[in-house]
């Protein structure tokens, strides 16, 4: 990649970053643990939940879920 293309590139579109976050806490960072049978488990860096408990969703979807939860909570009061 030439310097001009690098300078004009967008990390989001180039795949260097991701807009996916964990559904439990909304963080991008996950901790990977390699198991002896070649499988991998990912843990949420915020709460420690494993990838069997949460799913990766877009940040927009996470924010929408939080907004809906807040509206439902306020309705119940």
For each residue, the residues with C-beta under 8 A, 3 or more apart:
1: 5 6 9
2: 5 6
3: 6 7
4: 7 8
5: 1 2 8 9
6: 1 2 3 9
7: 3 4
8: 4 5
9: 1 5 6 13 14
10: 13 14
11: 14 16 17
12: 16 17 19
13: 9 10
14: 9 10 11
15:
16: 11 12
17: 11 12
18: 28
19: 12 58 59 60
20: 28 56 57 58 59
21: 25 26 27 28 56 57 58 59 62
22: 25 26 27 28 30 44 46 49 54 55 56 57
23: 26 54 55 56 57 62 65
24: 44 46 47 49 53 54
25: 21 22 44 46 47
26: 21 22 23 59 62 63 66
27: 21 22 30 44 45 46
28: 18 20 21 22
29: 45 46
30: 22 27 42 43 44 45 51
31: 42 43 44 45
32: 40 41 42 43
33: 40 41 42 43
34: 38 40
35: 38 39 40 41
36:
37:
38: 34 35
39: 35
40: 32 33 34 35
41: 32 33 35 50 51 52
42: 30 31 32 33 50 51
43: 30 31 32 33 48 49 50 51
44: 22 24 25 27 30 31 47 48 49 50 54
45: 27 29 30 31
46: 22 24 25 27 29
47: 24 25 44
48: 43 44
49: 22 24 43 44 53 54
50: 41 42 43 44 53 54
51: 30 41 42 43 54
52: 41
53: 24 49 50
54: 22 23 24 44 49 50 51
55: 22 23
56: 20 21 22 23
57: 20 21 22 23 61 62 65
58: 19 20 21 61 62
59: 19 20 21 26 62 63
60: 19 63 64
61: 57 58 64 65
62: 21 23 26 57 58 59 65 66
63: 26 59 60 66 67
64: 60 61 67 68
65: 23 57 61 62 68 69
66: 26 62 63 69 70
67: 63 64 70 71
68: 64 65 71 72
69: 65 66 72 73
70: 66 67 73 74
71: 67 68 74 75
72: 68 69 75 76
73: 69 70 76 77
74: 70 71 77
75: 71 72
76: 72 73
77: 73 74
